[in-house]
Amino acid sequence: MYKKLVLTIFTSIVILNSYAQDTSGVKKVIENMFIAMKNSDTVLLKSCFSANAVIQTIQSSEAGAVVKESSVQAFINSVGKQPVGALDERIVFDKILINKELASVWTPYQLYVKEKYIHQGVDSFQVVRTKEGWKIQYLIDTRYP
């Protein structure tokens, strides 16, 4: 009886671990994006995104949510104009879901510019595994004072 119980527990652990995904590569590309922002490093920032990535933000209005889109290049240019250390977006990895080549990441954040609190919200990333590694394909965020 004891041997069967141990075998059942061991088998369950092996099966559960086979479903577990390594999130380190997904986290790394997102962490690199924020490191690039803080260091005004446009080369590192560009390397975080896929060639046809999309960036959007949701803004609240009296009529409801409005989704605004900007290009990755505009984002990179904006970051490149900041002095080193000016941008400090503090995130928490809340949820990371992975299915083969696709990852979905949810990160609540607070944005500080030159050490002054600006706003907070949630970043939602869709990340894809490419030949070069994980790349951000889609980023949408919310912003609240």
Buried (B, 14 or more C-beta within 10 A) or exposed (E): EEEEEEEEEEEEEEEEEEEEEEBEBBBBBBBBBBBBBBBBBBEBBBBBBBEEBBBEBBEEEEEEEEEEEEEBEEBBEEBBEBEEEBBBBEBEBEEBEBEEEEBBBBBBBBBBEEEEEBBBBBBBBBBBBEEEBBBBBBBBBBBEE
